[in-house]
């Protein structure tokens, strides 16, 4: 494949995107929402920081050193709200950028004229993808620069590890928007006109998001795996206060109720052990179903990965509920980036899925475009 035609086509597509009014409108809305959500998150962070300082101001430095990193307020909390809006509006941006890339040129007959020149079809489809990727990269670059500016306005200077996590957040956001751009590009190669391509892309996007949200909700999980196990009934005890003698005070004793008198403590412990085991198994099944369905939806998968980047301490607890973070307490890192690196194994499937989704649909679009009979 020649590089000069590829650069020419990619440059032309990039210029078309950044000059598009549709692109300007969606990007403007995305930028405003990102600034407002981050500013709101920073205001909440400052409140949490004040509460934290009041609560732990008298705690020794040695005790603070042993406190998990997830327990301390972080300025990256504001990016969680931003991730929610990018997950929805960013998907719309990607779809709006890609749904008519091929169909528009089919309808105007310009694609046939382009292919009549000494240019290969793979150069055309690759150039369109690269041009869109460059425009999305520019969008996320501007969003990140303004995000750092908002942090500085609130008097927060991110350290090295926080800066790296913000950049990782930007990379995840780029992949999510690019995934829906490639999805729209695929339907643009399959559909006969731009309207059909847009409708098909939106239907798939809404279906993935709606089905995922429905399944991972409380009623959806209950429908699939049933009700959670019931906790065994505990015995009833009552308190009685007796006076030993005048002026000598009183003593308190615990008197078993009717249910406790006929209660077998060993049997209760066995039931509690069975309950804990069944609860762990239930939570594992619940997490497996949630992870499976959110992985299939790029926006839901992105929001979960973004939460892990912004709140790695809480993500570690989420991965192992009731068992502590999957990191040895003796060697537990105290910075978010260290905890995040310890979570790579648990998040590997999600990371791979975020790359596989656009790669798979781009492969389908490439094959379809290469074999299509353009008249």
C-alpha positions in Angstrom: 0.0 0.0 0.0 1.4 3.4 -1.0 1.7 6.1 1.7 1.3 9.2 -0.4 -2.3 8.5 -1.6 -3.2 7.3 1.9 -1.9 10.6 3.4 -3.8 12.6 0.8 -7.1 10.8 1.4 -6.7 10.9 5.2 -5.9 14.6 5.1 -8.9 15.4 3.0 -11.2 13.4 5.3 -9.7 15.2 8.3 -10.3 18.6 6.8 -13.9 17.6 5.9 -14.6 16.6 9.5 -13.2 19.7 11.2 -15.0 21.9 8.7 -18.3 20.2 9.1 -21.1 22.1 11.0 -22.4 18.8 12.3 -19.0 18.1 13.8 -18.8 21.7 15.3 -22.2 21.4 16.9 -21.6 18.0 18.6 -18.1 18.9 19.6 -19.3 22.2 21.1 -21.9 20.4 23.2 -19.4 17.8 24.3 -16.9 20.4 25.3 -19.5 22.4 27.3 -20.8 19.3 29.1 -17.2 18.2 29.8 -16.3 21.5 31.4 -19.5 21.8 33.5 -19.3 18.2 34.7 -15.7 18.5 35.6 -16.2 21.8 37.4 -19.1 20.2 39.3 -16.9 17.3 40.2 -14.1 19.5 41.4 -16.5 21.5 43.6 -17.6 18.1 45.2 -13.9 17.1 45.5 -13.1 20.2 47.5 -16.0 19.5 49.9 -14.8 15.9 50.3 -11.3 17.2 51.0 -12.5 19.6 53.7 -14.4 16.8 55.4 -11.4 14.5 55.1 -9.1 17.1 56.6 -11.5 17.7 59.5 -11.8 14.0 60.2 -8.2 13.0 59.8 -6.4 16.2 60.7 -5.3 14.9 64.1 -4.3 11.4 62.8 -0.6 10.7 62.8 1.4 10.5 59.6 2.2 6.9 60.3 -1.5 6.0 60.5 -2.2 7.9 57.3 0.6 6.0 55.5 -1.3 2.8 56.2 -4.6 4.1 54.9 -5.7 2.6 51.5 -5.3 5.0 48.6 -9.0 4.5 47.7 -10.0 6.1 51.0 -8.5 9.5 50.2 -10.3 12.1 48.0 -8.9 12.4 44.5 -9.3 15.2 42.0 -10.0 12.6 39.3 -13.4 12.0 40.8 -14.7 14.8 38.6 -13.8 12.8 35.5 -16.4 10.1 36.5 -19.2 12.4 35.7 -17.4 13.5 32.5 -17.1 9.8 31.5 -20.9 9.4 31.8 -21.6 12.1 29.3 -18.7 11.1 26.9 -20.1 7.6 26.9 -23.4 8.8 25.5 -22.6 12.0 23.6 -19.3 10.7 22.4 -21.0 7.7 20.8 -23.3 10.1 19.0 -20.3 12.1 17.7 -18.6 9.0 16.4 -21.8 7.9 14.6 -22.4 11.4 13.2 -18.9 11.4 11.8 -19.0 8.0 10.1 -22.5 7.1 8.9 -22.3 8.8 5.5 -18.6 8.6 4.7 -19.2 6.1 1.9 -22.9 6.5 1.1 -22.5 10.2 0.6 -19.9 9.7 -2.1 -22.0 6.9 -3.6 -25.0 9.2 -3.8 -23.0 12.1 -5.4 -21.2 9.7 -7.7 -17.8 11.1 -6.5 -16.7 7.7 -5.3 -16.8 6.2 -8.8 -14.8 9.2 -10.1 -12.3 8.7 -7.2 -11.8 5.0 -8.0 -11.2 5.8 -11.7 -7.9 7.4 -10.6 -4.8 5.4 -9.8 -5.8 4.7 -6.2 -6.5 1.4 -4.6 -9.7 0.7 -2.6 -7.8 -0.2 0.5 -6.1 3.2 0.4 -9.6 4.8 0.3 -11.1 3.0 3.2 -7.9 3.2 5.3 -7.6 6.9 4.6 -11.2 7.5 5.7 -10.6 5.6 8.9 -7.3 7.5 9.6 -8.9 10.9 8.8 -11.7 10.2 11.3 -9.2 8.9 13.9 -7.2 12.1 13.6 -10.3 14.3 14.0 -11.3 12.3 17.1 -7.8 12.5 18.5 -7.9 16.3 18.1 -11.2 16.4 19.9 -9.9 14.5 22.9 -6.7 16.5 22.9 -8.7 19.7 23.2 -10.9 18.2 25.9 -7.9 17.1 28.0 -6.1 20.5 27.7 -9.2 22.3 28.9 -9.7 19.7 31.6 -6.2 20.4 33.0 -7.1 24.1 32.8 -10.2 23.5 34.9 -8.1 21.7 37.5 -5.7 24.6 37.7 -8.6 27.1 38.0 -9.7 25.2 41.1 -6.1 25.3 42.5 -5.4 21.6 41.8 -2.0 20.7 40.3 -2.1 17.0 39.3 1.1 15.1 40.2 2.8 12.6 37.8 0.6 9.6 38.5 -2.6 11.6 38.3 -1.5 13.1 35.0 -0.8 9.6 33.6 -4.2 8.4 34.7 -5.9 11.5 33.1 -4.0 10.6 29.8 -5.2 7.0 30.1 -8.7 8.3 30.6 -8.3 10.3 27.4 -7.0 7.3 25.5 -10.1 5.2 26.7 -12.4 8.1 25.6 -10.7 8.1 22.2 -11.2 4.4 21.7 -14.8 4.6 22.7 -15.7 7.4 20.2 -13.6 5.7 17.5 -15.4 2.4 18.1 -18.8 4.0 17.2 -17.1 5.9 14.3 -16.0 2.6 12.9 -19.4 1.0 13.5 -21.0 3.8 11.5 -18.3 3.5 8.8 -19.2 -0.2 8.5 -22.9 0.5 8.0 -22.0 3.2 5.5 -20.3 0.6 3.4 -23.3 -1.8 3.7 -26.3 0.5 3.4 -27.6 1.8 0.1 -28.0 5.4 1.4 -27.0 7.6 4.3 -30.4 7.5 6.0 -30.4 3.7 6.1 -26.8 3.7 7.4 -27.7 6.2 10.2 -30.8 4.2 11.2 -29.0 0.9 11.3 -26.1 2.3 13.4 -28.5 3.9 15.9 -30.6 0.8 16.2 -27.5 -1.3 17.1 -26.2 1.4 19.4 -29.5 1.7 21.3 -30.0 -2.1 21.4 -26.5 -2.7 22.9 -27.0 0.0 25.5 -30.6 -0.8 26.3 -30.2 -4.5 26.6 -27.0 -4.1 28.7 -28.7 -1.7 31.1 -31.8 -3.9 31.3 -29.8 -7.1 32.0 -27.4 -5.6 34.6 -30.3 -3.9 36.5 -31.6 -5.5 39.7 -34.7 -7.0 38.2 -32.8 -8.2 35.2 -30.2 -10.0 37.3 -32.9 -11.5 39.5 -34.7 -12.8 36.4 -31.6 -14.5 35.1 -30.1 -16.1 38.3 -33.0 -15.9 40.8 -33.3 -14.3 44.2 -30.2 -14.0 46.4 -29.9 -16.5 49.3 -31.8 -15.7 52.5 -29.9 -15.2 55.7 -30.7 -17.7 58.4 -32.9 -16.6 61.2 -31.0 -15.6 64.2 -32.1 -16.3 67.8 -33.8 -13.7 69.9 -32.3 -12.5 73.2 -33.7 -10.0 75.7 -32.0 -7.8 78.2 -32.9 -7.8 81.9 -31.7 -5.5 84.6 -31.6 -6.7 88.2 -30.7 -4.8 91.4 -28.3 -6.6 93.7 -29.1 -4.6 96.8 -30.0 -1.0 97.8 -27.2 1.4 97.0 -25.1 -1.3 95.4 -26.0 -0.6 91.7 -27.5 -2.9 89.2 -26.3 -5.6 86.8 -27.5 -6.4 83.3 -27.9 -9.9 82.0 -29.0 -11.4 78.6 -31.9 -13.8 78.8 -32.7 -16.1 75.8 -36.1 -15.8 74.3 -38.3 -18.7 73.3 -36.6 -19.2 70.0 -33.2 -19.0 71.5 -33.9 -21.6 74.2 -34.5 -24.3 71.5 -31.7 -23.0 69.4 -28.7 -25.1 68.3 -25.6 -22.9 68.1 -23.7 -25.4 66.0 -26.5 -25.8 63.5 -26.8 -22.0 63.2 -23.1 -21.7 62.5 -23.4 -24.3 59.8 -26.3 -22.5 58.2 -24.4 -19.2 58.3 -21.4 -20.9 56.7 -23.7 -22.2 53.9 -25.2 -18.8 53.6 -21.8 -17.1 53.2 -20.8 -19.7 50.6 -24.0 -19.3 48.6 -23.8 -15.5 48.8 -20.2 -15.5 47.4 -21.3 -17.8 44.6 -24.3 -15.6 43.9 -22.2 -12.5 43.8 -19.7 -14.2 41.5 -22.5 -15.2 39.1 -24.0 -11.7 39.3 -20.6 -10.1 38.5 -19.9 -12.6 35.6 -23.2 -11.7 34.0 -22.6 -8.0 34.5 -19.1 -8.1 33.1 -20.2 -10.2 30.1 -22.9 -7.8 29.0 -21.1 -4.6 29.7 -18.1 -5.9 27.6 -20.4 -6.2 24.6 -21.4 -2.6 24.8 -18.5 -0.2 24.1 -20.0 2.8 26.0 -20.8 0.7 29.1 -17.4 -1.0 28.9 -15.8 2.4 28.6 -17.5 3.8 31.6 -16.5 0.8 33.8 -12.8 1.2 32.6 -12.9 5.0 33.2 -14.2 4.4 36.7 -11.3 2.0 37.3 -8.8 4.6 36.1 -10.4 7.4 38.2 -11.2 5.4 41.3 -8.8 2.4 41.3 -9.2 1.9 45.1 -12.9 1.4 44.9 -12.5 -0.8 41.7 -10.2 -3.1 43.7 -12.9 -3.5 46.4 -15.5 -4.1 43.7 -13.5 -6.8 42.1 -13.3 -8.7 45.5 -16.4 -7.7 47.6 -15.9 -8.6 51.2 -12.4 -9.9 50.6 -10.4 -6.7 50.3 -8.5 -5.5 47.3 -6.7 -8.1 45.1 -3.3 -6.7 46.3 -1.3 -7.9 49.2 -1.8 -5.4 52.1 1.9 -5.7 53.0 2.9 -4.5 49.5 -0.2 -2.5 48.6 0.8 0.6 46.6 -0.3 3.9 48.0 -0.9 5.7 44.7 -3.7 5.1 42.3 -1.5 4.2 39.4 0.1 1.4 41.4 -3.3 0.0 42.3 -4.4 0.3 38.7 -1.5 -1.7 37.5 -2.5 -4.4 40.0 -5.9 -4.5 38.4 -4.7 -5.1 34.8 -5.3 -8.8 35.1 -8.9 -8.3 36.2 -9.6 -5.7 33.6 -7.7 -7.3 30.7 -10.9 -8.7 29.0 -12.4 -5.2 29.1 -9.3 -3.6 27.6 -9.1 -6.2 24.9 -12.8 -5.8 24.1 -12.4 -2.1 23.6 -9.7 -2.8 21.0 -11.5 -5.8 19.4 -14.8 -4.0 18.7 -13.5 -1.3 16.3 -10.9 -3.8 14.8 -13.7 -6.3 14.0 -16.0 -3.8 12.4 -13.2 -2.1 10.5 -12.2 -5.5 9.1 -15.8 -6.1 8.0 -16.0 -2.7 6.4 -12.7 -3.2 4.7 -13.8 -6.5 3.2 -17.2 -5.1 2.2 -15.7 -2.0 0.5 -13.0 -4.0 -1.3 -15.6 -6.4 -2.9 -18.4 -4.0 -3.5 -19.5 -3.4 -7.1 -19.6 0.4 -7.4 -21.6 1.7 -10.4 
